[in-house]
Amino acid sequence: MGNRKMGKIMKSGKVVLVLGGRYAGRKAVVIKNYDDGTADKQYGHALVAGIDRYPRKIHKRMGKGKMHKRSKIKPFVKVCCFTY
């Protein structure tokens, strides 16, 4: 029963859903995790990257400019606390 540790859940490469803040509801991928924290952030957190704006549907009838605008992707990179 002695020294039991909980297994690591947030591994790099894992797909997560951001629950709180500006990017709430967005899918992201864990790039690097800090289970024990760092000197400035003394809690468990992870660096995540994801898509803020997904591409929209396009049709044959649309012009080139409109198709180009609708097919753009806006990425984001964020440091998230594990509780969020």
PyMOL Python script that loads the backbone (N, CA, C, O; Angstrom):
from pymol import cmd

cmd.read_pdbstr("""\
ATOM      1  N   MET A   1       0.812  -1.197   0.000  1.00  0.00           N
ATOM      2  CA  MET A   1       0.000   0.000   0.000  1.00  0.00           C
ATOM      3  C   MET A   1       0.858   1.264   0.000  1.00  0.00           C
ATOM      4  O   MET A   1       0.298   2.354  -0.120  1.00  0.00           O
ATOM      5  N   GLY A   2       2.140   1.185   0.123  1.00  0.00           N
ATOM      6  CA  GLY A   2       3.052   2.305   0.324  1.00  0.00           C
ATOM      7  C   GLY A   2       2.969   3.427  -0.701  1.00  0.00           C
ATOM      8  O   GLY A   2       1.976   4.153  -0.759  1.00  0.00           O
ATOM      9  N   ASN A   3       4.010   3.565  -1.505  1.00  0.00           N
ATOM     10  CA  ASN A   3       4.135   4.710  -2.406  1.00  0.00           C
ATOM     11  C   ASN A   3       3.444   4.438  -3.735  1.00  0.00           C
ATOM     12  O   ASN A   3       4.079   3.969  -4.679  1.00  0.00           O
ATOM     13  N   ARG A   4       2.178   4.722  -3.814  1.00  0.00           N
ATOM     14  CA  ARG A   4       1.452   4.573  -5.073  1.00  0.00           C
ATOM     15  C   ARG A   4       1.268   5.946  -5.696  1.00  0.00           C
ATOM     16  O   ARG A   4       0.853   6.896  -5.032  1.00  0.00           O
ATOM     17  N   LYS A   5       1.582   6.034  -6.975  1.00  0.00           N
ATOM     18  CA  LYS A   5       1.399   7.284  -7.701  1.00  0.00           C
ATOM     19  C   LYS A   5       0.351   7.068  -8.777  1.00  0.00           C
ATOM     20  O   LYS A   5       0.217   5.977  -9.331  1.00  0.00           O
ATOM     21  N   MET A   6      -0.381   8.122  -9.056  1.00  0.00           N
ATOM     22  CA  MET A   6      -1.370   8.053 -10.114  1.00  0.00           C
ATOM     23  C   MET A   6      -0.662   8.098 -11.464  1.00  0.00           C
ATOM     24  O   MET A   6       0.328   8.814 -11.618  1.00  0.00           O
ATOM     25  N   GLY A   7      -1.153   7.347 -12.437  1.00  0.00           N
ATOM     26  CA  GLY A   7      -0.544   7.331 -13.760  1.00  0.00           C
ATOM     27  C   GLY A   7      -0.707   8.666 -14.468  1.00  0.00           C
ATOM     28  O   GLY A   7      -1.626   9.430 -14.169  1.00  0.00           O
ATOM     29  N   LYS A   8       0.190   8.943 -15.409  1.00  0.00           N
ATOM     30  CA  LYS A   8       0.130  10.197 -16.153  1.00  0.00           C
ATOM     31  C   LYS A   8      -0.988  10.121 -17.185  1.00  0.00           C
ATOM     32  O   LYS A   8      -1.049   9.186 -17.983  1.00  0.00           O
ATOM     33  N   ILE A   9      -1.857  11.101 -17.159  1.00  0.00           N
ATOM     34  CA  ILE A   9      -2.966  11.145 -18.108  1.00  0.00           C
ATOM     35  C   ILE A   9      -2.611  12.042 -19.286  1.00  0.00           C
ATOM     36  O   ILE A   9      -2.866  11.696 -20.440  1.00  0.00           O
ATOM     37  N   MET A  10      -2.023  13.193 -18.989  1.00  0.00           N
ATOM     38  CA  MET A  10      -1.714  14.183 -20.022  1.00  0.00           C
ATOM     39  C   MET A  10      -0.344  13.903 -20.623  1.00  0.00           C
ATOM     40  O   MET A  10       0.663  14.442 -20.165  1.00  0.00           O
ATOM     41  N   LYS A  11      -0.308  13.064 -21.644  1.00  0.00           N
ATOM     42  CA  LYS A  11       0.944  12.761 -22.330  1.00  0.00           C
ATOM     43  C   LYS A  11       1.018  13.592 -23.603  1.00  0.00           C
ATOM     44  O   LYS A  11      -0.011  13.993 -24.146  1.00  0.00           O
ATOM     45  N   SER A  12       2.222  13.850 -24.075  1.00  0.00           N
ATOM     46  CA  SER A  12       2.358  14.633 -25.300  1.00  0.00           C
ATOM     47  C   SER A  12       1.808  13.833 -26.477  1.00  0.00           C
ATOM     48  O   SER A  12       2.017  12.624 -26.582  1.00  0.00           O
ATOM     49  N   GLY A  13       1.107  14.530 -27.349  1.00  0.00           N
ATOM     50  CA  GLY A  13       0.472  13.896 -28.497  1.00  0.00           C
ATOM     51  C   GLY A  13      -0.984  13.526 -28.262  1.00  0.00           C
ATOM     52  O   GLY A  13      -1.671  13.107 -29.194  1.00  0.00           O
ATOM     53  N   LYS A  14      -1.462  13.673 -27.037  1.00  0.00           N
ATOM     54  CA  LYS A  14      -2.848  13.318 -26.716  1.00  0.00           C
ATOM     55  C   LYS A  14      -3.794  14.453 -27.117  1.00  0.00           C
ATOM     56  O   LYS A  14      -3.493  15.627 -26.899  1.00  0.00           O
ATOM     57  N   VAL A  15      -4.925  14.100 -27.696  1.00  0.00           N
ATOM     58  CA  VAL A  15      -5.926  15.088 -28.088  1.00  0.00           C
ATOM     59  C   VAL A  15      -6.789  15.412 -26.875  1.00  0.00           C
ATOM     60  O   VAL A  15      -7.289  14.511 -26.202  1.00  0.00           O
ATOM     61  N   VAL A  16      -6.964  16.711 -26.598  1.00  0.00           N
ATOM     62  CA  VAL A  16      -7.737  17.152 -25.439  1.00  0.00           C
ATOM     63  C   VAL A  16      -8.777  18.176 -25.883  1.00  0.00           C
ATOM     64  O   VAL A  16      -8.724  18.698 -26.997  1.00  0.00           O
ATOM     65  N   LEU A  17      -9.715  18.448 -24.995  1.00  0.00           N
ATOM     66  CA  LEU A  17     -10.733  19.461 -25.217  1.00  0.00           C
ATOM     67  C   LEU A  17     -10.530  20.553 -24.175  1.00  0.00           C
ATOM     68  O   LEU A  17     -10.579  20.280 -22.975  1.00  0.00           O
ATOM     69  N   VAL A  18     -10.304  21.781 -24.617  1.00  0.00           N
ATOM     70  CA  VAL A  18     -10.097  22.894 -23.691  1.00  0.00           C
ATOM     71  C   VAL A  18     -11.451  23.275 -23.108  1.00  0.00           C
ATOM     72  O   VAL A  18     -12.392  23.558 -23.850  1.00  0.00           O
ATOM     73  N   LEU A  19     -11.553  23.284 -21.771  1.00  0.00           N
ATOM     74  CA  LEU A  19     -12.840  23.501 -21.118  1.00  0.00           C
ATOM     75  C   LEU A  19     -13.082  24.938 -20.682  1.00  0.00           C
ATOM     76  O   LEU A  19     -14.231  25.378 -20.651  1.00  0.00           O
ATOM     77  N   GLY A  20     -12.046  25.672 -20.347  1.00  0.00           N
ATOM     78  CA  GLY A  20     -12.249  27.013 -19.821  1.00  0.00           C
ATOM     79  C   GLY A  20     -11.484  28.059 -20.596  1.00  0.00           C
ATOM     80  O   GLY A  20     -10.509  27.751 -21.281  1.00  0.00           O
ATOM     81  N   GLY A  21     -11.934  29.314 -20.485  1.00  0.00           N
ATOM     82  CA  GLY A  21     -11.219  30.427 -21.087  1.00  0.00           C
ATOM     83  C   GLY A  21     -11.655  30.745 -22.500  1.00  0.00           C
ATOM     84  O   GLY A  21     -12.716  30.322 -22.958  1.00  0.00           O
ATOM     85  N   ARG A  22     -10.811  31.498 -23.176  1.00  0.00           N
ATOM     86  CA  ARG A  22     -11.112  31.988 -24.520  1.00  0.00           C
ATOM     87  C   ARG A  22     -11.304  30.864 -25.530  1.00  0.00           C
ATOM     88  O   ARG A  22     -12.126  30.982 -26.439  1.00  0.00           O
ATOM     89  N   TYR A  23     -10.564  29.789 -25.383  1.00  0.00           N
ATOM     90  CA  TYR A  23     -10.618  28.686 -26.341  1.00  0.00           C
ATOM     91  C   TYR A  23     -11.472  27.529 -25.842  1.00  0.00           C
ATOM     92  O   TYR A  23     -11.242  26.382 -26.226  1.00  0.00           O
ATOM     93  N   ALA A  24     -12.443  27.810 -25.000  1.00  0.00           N
ATOM     94  CA  ALA A  24     -13.311  26.765 -24.448  1.00  0.00           C
ATOM     95  C   ALA A  24     -14.064  26.056 -25.572  1.00  0.00           C
ATOM     96  O   ALA A  24     -14.625  26.696 -26.462  1.00  0.00           O
ATOM     97  N   GLY A  25     -14.065  24.736 -25.516  1.00  0.00           N
ATOM     98  CA  GLY A  25     -14.746  23.938 -26.527  1.00  0.00           C
ATOM     99  C   GLY A  25     -13.891  23.602 -27.728  1.00  0.00           C
ATOM    100  O   GLY A  25     -14.349  22.898 -28.628  1.00  0.00           O
ATOM    101  N   ARG A  26     -12.670  24.082 -27.766  1.00  0.00           N
ATOM    102  CA  ARG A  26     -11.786  23.817 -28.904  1.00  0.00           C
ATOM    103  C   ARG A  26     -10.969  22.556 -28.658  1.00  0.00           C
ATOM    104  O   ARG A  26     -10.574  22.262 -27.529  1.00  0.00           O
ATOM    105  N   LYS A  27     -10.726  21.824 -29.725  1.00  0.00           N
ATOM    106  CA  LYS A  27      -9.866  20.648 -29.632  1.00  0.00           C
ATOM    107  C   LYS A  27      -8.416  21.099 -29.723  1.00  0.00           C
ATOM    108  O   LYS A  27      -8.092  22.041 -30.446  1.00  0.00           O
ATOM    109  N   ALA A  28      -7.545  20.415 -28.980  1.00  0.00           N
ATOM    110  CA  ALA A  28      -6.125  20.750 -28.983  1.00  0.00           C
ATOM    111  C   ALA A  28      -5.308  19.479 -28.789  1.00  0.00           C
ATOM    112  O   ALA A  28      -5.842  18.428 -28.433  1.00  0.00           O
ATOM    113  N   VAL A  29      -4.012  19.590 -29.027  1.00  0.00           N
ATOM    114  CA  VAL A  29      -3.072  18.484 -28.847  1.00  0.00           C
ATOM    115  C   VAL A  29      -2.035  18.917 -27.823  1.00  0.00           C
ATOM    116  O   VAL A  29      -1.513  20.029 -27.896  1.00  0.00           O
ATOM    117  N   VAL A  30      -1.736  18.042 -26.867  1.00  0.00           N
ATOM    118  CA  VAL A  30      -0.727  18.346 -25.847  1.00  0.00           C
ATOM    119  C   VAL A  30       0.654  18.267 -26.493  1.00  0.00           C
ATOM    120  O   VAL A  30       1.028  17.236 -27.052  1.00  0.00           O
ATOM    121  N   ILE A  31       1.403  19.358 -26.411  1.00  0.00           N
ATOM    122  CA  ILE A  31       2.758  19.404 -26.958  1.00  0.00           C
ATOM    123  C   ILE A  31       3.760  18.949 -25.897  1.00  0.00           C
ATOM    124  O   ILE A  31       4.594  18.078 -26.147  1.00  0.00           O
ATOM    125  N   LYS A  32       3.665  19.553 -24.709  1.00  0.00           N
ATOM    126  CA  LYS A  32       4.566  19.194 -23.612  1.00  0.00           C
ATOM    127  C   LYS A  32       3.820  19.378 -22.305  1.00  0.00           C
ATOM    128  O   LYS A  32       3.072  20.342 -22.144  1.00  0.00           O
ATOM    129  N   ASN A  33       4.018  18.460 -21.372  1.00  0.00           N
ATOM    130  CA  ASN A  33       3.346  18.603 -20.083  1.00  0.00           C
ATOM    131  C   ASN A  33       4.367  18.770 -18.963  1.00  0.00           C
ATOM    132  O   ASN A  33       5.482  18.252 -19.028  1.00  0.00           O
ATOM    133  N   TYR A  34       3.959  19.501 -17.946  1.00  0.00           N
ATOM    134  CA  TYR A  34       4.770  19.756 -16.763  1.00  0.00           C
ATOM    135  C   TYR A  34       3.953  19.288 -15.561  1.00  0.00           C
ATOM    136  O   TYR A  34       3.184  20.066 -14.996  1.00  0.00           O
ATOM    137  N   ASP A  35       4.111  18.040 -15.170  1.00  0.00           N
ATOM    138  CA  ASP A  35       3.316  17.467 -14.084  1.00  0.00           C
ATOM    139  C   ASP A  35       3.598  18.136 -12.745  1.00  0.00           C
ATOM    140  O   ASP A  35       2.677  18.391 -11.969  1.00  0.00           O
ATOM    141  N   ASP A  36       4.870  18.421 -12.473  1.00  0.00           N
ATOM    142  CA  ASP A  36       5.248  18.994 -11.181  1.00  0.00           C
ATOM    143  C   ASP A  36       5.313  20.514 -11.210  1.00  0.00           C
ATOM    144  O   ASP A  36       5.569  21.133 -10.177  1.00  0.00           O
ATOM    145  N   GLY A  37       5.092  21.120 -12.347  1.00  0.00           N
ATOM    146  CA  GLY A  37       5.157  22.572 -12.465  1.00  0.00           C
ATOM    147  C   GLY A  37       6.572  23.052 -12.742  1.00  0.00           C
ATOM    148  O   GLY A  37       7.501  22.256 -12.883  1.00  0.00           O
ATOM    149  N   THR A  38       6.719  24.368 -12.816  1.00  0.00           N
ATOM    150  CA  THR A  38       8.021  24.994 -13.035  1.00  0.00           C
ATOM    151  C   THR A  38       8.238  26.043 -11.947  1.00  0.00           C
ATOM    152  O   THR A  38       7.447  26.145 -11.009  1.00  0.00           O
ATOM    153  N   ALA A  39       9.306  26.818 -12.076  1.00  0.00           N
ATOM    154  CA  ALA A  39       9.608  27.828 -11.060  1.00  0.00           C
ATOM    155  C   ALA A  39       8.548  28.931 -11.027  1.00  0.00           C
ATOM    156  O   ALA A  39       8.158  29.383  -9.951  1.00  0.00           O
ATOM    157  N   ASP A  40       8.082  29.364 -12.202  1.00  0.00           N
ATOM    158  CA  ASP A  40       7.090  30.446 -12.216  1.00  0.00           C
ATOM    159  C   ASP A  40       5.654  29.950 -12.120  1.00  0.00           C
ATOM    160  O   ASP A  40       4.801  30.653 -11.578  1.00  0.00           O
ATOM    161  N   LYS A  41       5.366  28.764 -12.628  1.00  0.00           N
ATOM    162  CA  LYS A  41       4.024  28.170 -12.496  1.00  0.00           C
ATOM    163  C   LYS A  41       4.154  26.916 -11.643  1.00  0.00           C
ATOM    164  O   LYS A  41       4.555  25.863 -12.140  1.00  0.00           O
ATOM    165  N   GLN A  42       3.819  27.023 -10.367  1.00  0.00           N
ATOM    166  CA  GLN A  42       4.063  25.927  -9.432  1.00  0.00           C
ATOM    167  C   GLN A  42       2.864  24.999  -9.313  1.00  0.00           C
ATOM    168  O   GLN A  42       2.450  24.642  -8.210  1.00  0.00           O
ATOM    169  N   TYR A  43       2.318  24.618 -10.438  1.00  0.00           N
ATOM    170  CA  TYR A  43       1.198  23.678 -10.492  1.00  0.00           C
ATOM    171  C   TYR A  43       1.307  22.904 -11.803  1.00  0.00           C
ATOM    172  O   TYR A  43       2.016  23.329 -12.715  1.00  0.00           O
ATOM    173  N   GLY A  44       0.626  21.801 -11.902  1.00  0.00           N
ATOM    174  CA  GLY A  44       0.676  20.999 -13.116  1.00  0.00           C
ATOM    175  C   GLY A  44       0.004  21.713 -14.274  1.00  0.00           C
ATOM    176  O   GLY A  44      -1.139  22.154 -14.158  1.00  0.00           O
ATOM    177  N   HIS A  45       0.717  21.830 -15.403  1.00  0.00           N
ATOM    178  CA  HIS A  45       0.158  22.482 -16.575  1.00  0.00           C
ATOM    179  C   HIS A  45       0.736  21.857 -17.835  1.00  0.00           C
ATOM    180  O   HIS A  45       1.667  21.054 -17.773  1.00  0.00           O
ATOM    181  N   ALA A  46       0.176  22.233 -18.975  1.00  0.00           N
ATOM    182  CA  ALA A  46       0.619  21.668 -20.247  1.00  0.00           C
ATOM    183  C   ALA A  46       0.601  22.735 -21.329  1.00  0.00           C
ATOM    184  O   ALA A  46      -0.211  23.660 -21.295  1.00  0.00           O
ATOM    185  N   LEU A  47       1.505  22.596 -22.288  1.00  0.00           N
ATOM    186  CA  LEU A  47       1.526  23.443 -23.473  1.00  0.00           C
ATOM    187  C   LEU A  47       0.699  22.736 -24.535  1.00  0.00           C
ATOM    188  O   LEU A  47       1.005  21.604 -24.908  1.00  0.00           O
ATOM    189  N   VAL A  48      -0.344  23.392 -25.024  1.00  0.00           N
ATOM    190  CA  VAL A  48      -1.225  22.775 -26.018  1.00  0.00           C
ATOM    191  C   VAL A  48      -1.290  23.643 -27.265  1.00  0.00           C
ATOM    192  O   VAL A  48      -1.119  24.860 -27.198  1.00  0.00           O
ATOM    193  N   ALA A  49      -1.539  23.005 -28.403  1.00  0.00           N
ATOM    194  CA  ALA A  49      -1.736  23.703 -29.674  1.00  0.00           C
ATOM    195  C   ALA A  49      -2.994  23.154 -30.315  1.00  0.00           C
ATOM    196  O   ALA A  49      -3.255  21.952 -30.272  1.00  0.00           O
ATOM    197  N   GLY A  50      -3.771  24.044 -30.909  1.00  0.00           N
ATOM    198  CA  GLY A  50      -5.022  23.602 -31.516  1.00  0.00           C
ATOM    199  C   GLY A  50      -5.498  24.541 -32.595  1.00  0.00           C
ATOM    200  O   GLY A  50      -4.774  25.442 -33.020  1.00  0.00           O
ATOM    201  N   ILE A  51      -6.725  24.323 -33.037  1.00  0.00           N
ATOM    202  CA  ILE A  51      -7.322  25.121 -34.101  1.00  0.00           C
ATOM    203  C   ILE A  51      -8.380  26.031 -33.494  1.00  0.00           C
ATOM    204  O   ILE A  51      -9.352  25.560 -32.903  1.00  0.00           O
ATOM    205  N   ASP A  52      -8.183  27.346 -33.644  1.00  0.00           N
ATOM    206  CA  ASP A  52      -9.151  28.319 -33.134  1.00  0.00           C
ATOM    207  C   ASP A  52     -10.300  28.498 -34.120  1.00  0.00           C
ATOM    208  O   ASP A  52     -11.463  28.518 -33.720  1.00  0.00           O
ATOM    209  N   ARG A  53      -9.982  28.629 -35.407  1.00  0.00           N
ATOM    210  CA  ARG A  53     -11.018  28.796 -36.425  1.00  0.00           C
ATOM    211  C   ARG A  53     -10.870  27.692 -37.469  1.00  0.00           C
ATOM    212  O   ARG A  53      -9.852  27.597 -38.154  1.00  0.00           O
ATOM    213  N   TYR A  54     -11.894  26.871 -37.574  1.00  0.00           N
ATOM    214  CA  TYR A  54     -11.879  25.749 -38.508  1.00  0.00           C
ATOM    215  C   TYR A  54     -12.265  26.227 -39.908  1.00  0.00           C
ATOM    216  O   TYR A  54     -12.937  27.251 -40.035  1.00  0.00           O
ATOM    217  N   PRO A  55     -11.856  25.511 -40.966  1.00  0.00           N
ATOM    218  CA  PRO A  55     -12.291  25.890 -42.314  1.00  0.00           C
ATOM    219  C   PRO A  55     -13.785  25.634 -42.497  1.00  0.00           C
ATOM    220  O   PRO A  55     -14.337  24.693 -41.926  1.00  0.00           O
ATOM    221  N   ARG A  56     -14.430  26.479 -43.296  1.00  0.00           N
ATOM    222  CA  ARG A  56     -15.865  26.358 -43.524  1.00  0.00           C
ATOM    223  C   ARG A  56     -16.134  25.641 -44.844  1.00  0.00           C
ATOM    224  O   ARG A  56     -15.221  25.425 -45.641  1.00  0.00           O
ATOM    225  N   LYS A  57     -17.390  25.278 -45.066  1.00  0.00           N
ATOM    226  CA  LYS A  57     -17.760  24.581 -46.296  1.00  0.00           C
ATOM    227  C   LYS A  57     -17.586  25.497 -47.503  1.00  0.00           C
ATOM    228  O   LYS A  57     -17.830  26.701 -47.433  1.00  0.00           O
ATOM    229  N   ILE A  58     -17.158  24.897 -48.610  1.00  0.00           N
ATOM    230  CA  ILE A  58     -17.073  25.639 -49.865  1.00  0.00           C
ATOM    231  C   ILE A  58     -17.850  24.885 -50.938  1.00  0.00           C
ATOM    232  O   ILE A  58     -18.026  23.669 -50.863  1.00  0.00           O
ATOM    233  N   HIS A  59     -18.315  25.642 -51.946  1.00  0.00           N
ATOM    234  CA  HIS A  59     -19.092  25.072 -53.042  1.00  0.00           C
ATOM    235  C   HIS A  59     -18.430  25.426 -54.366  1.00  0.00           C
ATOM    236  O   HIS A  59     -17.577  26.312 -54.423  1.00  0.00           O
ATOM    237  N   LYS A  60     -18.818  24.742 -55.415  1.00  0.00           N
ATOM    238  CA  LYS A  60     -18.264  25.018 -56.741  1.00  0.00           C
ATOM    239  C   LYS A  60     -18.650  26.405 -57.236  1.00  0.00           C
ATOM    240  O   LYS A  60     -17.906  27.028 -57.993  1.00  0.00           O
ATOM    241  N   ARG A  61     -19.814  26.887 -56.808  1.00  0.00           N
ATOM    242  CA  ARG A  61     -20.316  28.173 -57.304  1.00  0.00           C
ATOM    243  C   ARG A  61     -19.554  29.366 -56.730  1.00  0.00           C
ATOM    244  O   ARG A  61     -19.668  30.472 -57.258  1.00  0.00           O
ATOM    245  N   MET A  62     -18.788  29.171 -55.672  1.00  0.00           N
ATOM    246  CA  MET A  62     -18.074  30.280 -55.031  1.00  0.00           C
ATOM    247  C   MET A  62     -16.877  30.706 -55.870  1.00  0.00           C
ATOM    248  O   MET A  62     -16.274  29.910 -56.590  1.00  0.00           O
ATOM    249  N   GLY A  63     -16.554  31.994 -55.750  1.00  0.00           N
ATOM    250  CA  GLY A  63     -15.384  32.513 -56.438  1.00  0.00           C
ATOM    251  C   GLY A  63     -14.098  32.098 -55.728  1.00  0.00           C
ATOM    252  O   GLY A  63     -14.126  31.577 -54.613  1.00  0.00           O
ATOM    253  N   LYS A  64     -12.970  32.339 -56.400  1.00  0.00           N
ATOM    254  CA  LYS A  64     -11.673  31.938 -55.833  1.00  0.00           C
ATOM    255  C   LYS A  64     -11.375  32.663 -54.527  1.00  0.00           C
ATOM    256  O   LYS A  64     -10.890  32.055 -53.572  1.00  0.00           O
ATOM    257  N   GLY A  65     -11.663  33.956 -54.484  1.00  0.00           N
ATOM    258  CA  GLY A  65     -11.384  34.739 -53.277  1.00  0.00           C
ATOM    259  C   GLY A  65     -12.183  34.258 -52.082  1.00  0.00           C
ATOM    260  O   GLY A  65     -11.652  34.121 -50.980  1.00  0.00           O
ATOM    261  N   LYS A  66     -13.466  34.002 -52.309  1.00  0.00           N
ATOM    262  CA  LYS A  66     -14.321  33.542 -51.218  1.00  0.00           C
ATOM    263  C   LYS A  66     -13.892  32.154 -50.759  1.00  0.00           C
ATOM    264  O   LYS A  66     -13.889  31.868 -49.561  1.00  0.00           O
ATOM    265  N   MET A  67     -13.527  31.286 -51.712  1.00  0.00           N
ATOM    266  CA  MET A  67     -13.064  29.940 -51.353  1.00  0.00           C
ATOM    267  C   MET A  67     -11.784  30.022 -50.531  1.00  0.00           C
ATOM    268  O   MET A  67     -11.605  29.265 -49.577  1.00  0.00           O
ATOM    269  N   HIS A  68     -10.901  30.933 -50.899  1.00  0.00           N
ATOM    270  CA  HIS A  68      -9.640  31.090 -50.173  1.00  0.00           C
ATOM    271  C   HIS A  68      -9.885  31.581 -48.745  1.00  0.00           C
ATOM    272  O   HIS A  68      -9.266  31.092 -47.800  1.00  0.00           O
ATOM    273  N   LYS A  69     -10.799  32.557 -48.595  1.00  0.00           N
ATOM    274  CA  LYS A  69     -11.120  33.083 -47.266  1.00  0.00           C
ATOM    275  C   LYS A  69     -11.727  32.016 -46.367  1.00  0.00           C
ATOM    276  O   LYS A  69     -11.394  31.935 -45.185  1.00  0.00           O
ATOM    277  N   ARG A  70     -12.613  31.201 -46.919  1.00  0.00           N
ATOM    278  CA  ARG A  70     -13.319  30.205 -46.111  1.00  0.00           C
ATOM    279  C   ARG A  70     -12.453  28.994 -45.768  1.00  0.00           C
ATOM    280  O   ARG A  70     -12.777  28.246 -44.845  1.00  0.00           O
ATOM    281  N   SER A  71     -11.363  28.795 -46.496  1.00  0.00           N
ATOM    282  CA  SER A  71     -10.528  27.620 -46.240  1.00  0.00           C
ATOM    283  C   SER A  71      -9.330  27.921 -45.333  1.00  0.00           C
ATOM    284  O   SER A  71      -8.462  27.067 -45.155  1.00  0.00           O
ATOM    285  N   LYS A  72      -9.277  29.124 -44.761  1.00  0.00           N
ATOM    286  CA  LYS A  72      -8.175  29.471 -43.856  1.00  0.00           C
ATOM    287  C   LYS A  72      -8.383  28.832 -42.484  1.00  0.00           C
ATOM    288  O   LYS A  72      -9.513  28.638 -42.037  1.00  0.00           O
ATOM    289  N   ILE A  73      -7.278  28.514 -41.831  1.00  0.00           N
ATOM    290  CA  ILE A  73      -7.286  27.942 -40.483  1.00  0.00           C
ATOM    291  C   ILE A  73      -6.514  28.886 -39.567  1.00  0.00           C
ATOM    292  O   ILE A  73      -5.456  29.395 -39.938  1.00  0.00           O
ATOM    293  N   LYS A  74      -7.051  29.117 -38.366  1.00  0.00           N
ATOM    294  CA  LYS A  74      -6.361  29.961 -37.383  1.00  0.00           C
ATOM    295  C   LYS A  74      -5.935  29.089 -36.207  1.00  0.00           C
ATOM    296  O   LYS A  74      -6.788  28.615 -35.456  1.00  0.00           O
ATOM    297  N   PRO A  75      -4.629  28.869 -36.033  1.00  0.00           N
ATOM    298  CA  PRO A  75      -4.158  28.026 -34.922  1.00  0.00           C
ATOM    299  C   PRO A  75      -3.975  28.832 -33.636  1.00  0.00           C
ATOM    300  O   PRO A  75      -3.967  30.063 -33.659  1.00  0.00           O
ATOM    301  N   PHE A  76      -3.829  28.120 -32.512  1.00  0.00           N
ATOM    302  CA  PHE A  76      -3.497  28.764 -31.241  1.00  0.00           C
ATOM    303  C   PHE A  76      -2.550  27.875 -30.455  1.00  0.00           C
ATOM    304  O   PHE A  76      -2.556  26.652 -30.597  1.00  0.00           O
ATOM    305  N   VAL A  77      -1.732  28.517 -29.620  1.00  0.00           N
ATOM    306  CA  VAL A  77      -0.822  27.829 -28.702  1.00  0.00           C
ATOM    307  C   VAL A  77      -1.074  28.432 -27.331  1.00  0.00           C
ATOM    308  O   VAL A  77      -1.125  29.654 -27.189  1.00  0.00           O
ATOM    309  N   LYS A  78      -1.232  27.585 -26.318  1.00  0.00           N
ATOM    310  CA  LYS A  78      -1.613  28.074 -24.996  1.00  0.00           C
ATOM    311  C   LYS A  78      -1.038  27.175 -23.914  1.00  0.00           C
ATOM    312  O   LYS A  78      -0.871  25.972 -24.115  1.00  0.00           O
ATOM    313  N   VAL A  79      -0.736  27.771 -22.761  1.00  0.00           N
ATOM    314  CA  VAL A  79      -0.352  27.005 -21.580  1.00  0.00           C
ATOM    315  C   VAL A  79      -1.601  26.864 -20.722  1.00  0.00           C
ATOM    316  O   VAL A  79      -2.158  27.862 -20.264  1.00  0.00           O
ATOM    317  N   CYS A  80      -2.040  25.632 -20.502  1.00  0.00           N
ATOM    318  CA  CYS A  80      -3.278  25.366 -19.761  1.00  0.00           C
ATOM    319  C   CYS A  80      -2.970  24.648 -18.459  1.00  0.00           C
ATOM    320  O   CYS A  80      -2.118  23.761 -18.407  1.00  0.00           O
ATOM    321  N   CYS A  81      -3.677  25.047 -17.409  1.00  0.00           N
ATOM    322  CA  CYS A  81      -3.640  24.331 -16.142  1.00  0.00           C
ATOM    323  C   CYS A  81      -4.422  23.028 -16.321  1.00  0.00           C
ATOM    324  O   CYS A  81      -5.387  22.998 -17.084  1.00  0.00           O
ATOM    325  N   PHE A  82      -4.033  21.968 -15.646  1.00  0.00           N
ATOM    326  CA  PHE A  82      -4.706  20.679 -15.813  1.00  0.00           C
ATOM    327  C   PHE A  82      -6.164  20.715 -15.377  1.00  0.00           C
ATOM    328  O   PHE A  82      -6.967  19.923 -15.869  1.00  0.00           O
ATOM    329  N   THR A  83      -6.527  21.616 -14.466  1.00  0.00           N
ATOM    330  CA  THR A  83      -7.914  21.652 -14.008  1.00  0.00           C
ATOM    331  C   THR A  83      -8.844  22.249 -15.051  1.00  0.00           C
ATOM    332  O   THR A  83     -10.057  22.062 -14.962  1.00  0.00           O
ATOM    333  N   TYR A  84      -8.306  22.970 -16.048  1.00  0.00           N
ATOM    334  CA  TYR A  84      -9.135  23.554 -17.094  1.00  0.00           C
ATOM    335  C   TYR A  84      -9.085  22.727 -18.348  1.00  0.00           C
ATOM    336  O   TYR A  84      -9.727  23.070 -19.340  1.00  0.00           O
TER     337      TYR A  84
END
""", "prot")
cmd.dss("prot")
cmd.show_as("cartoon", "prot")
cmd.util.cbc("prot")
cmd.orient("prot")
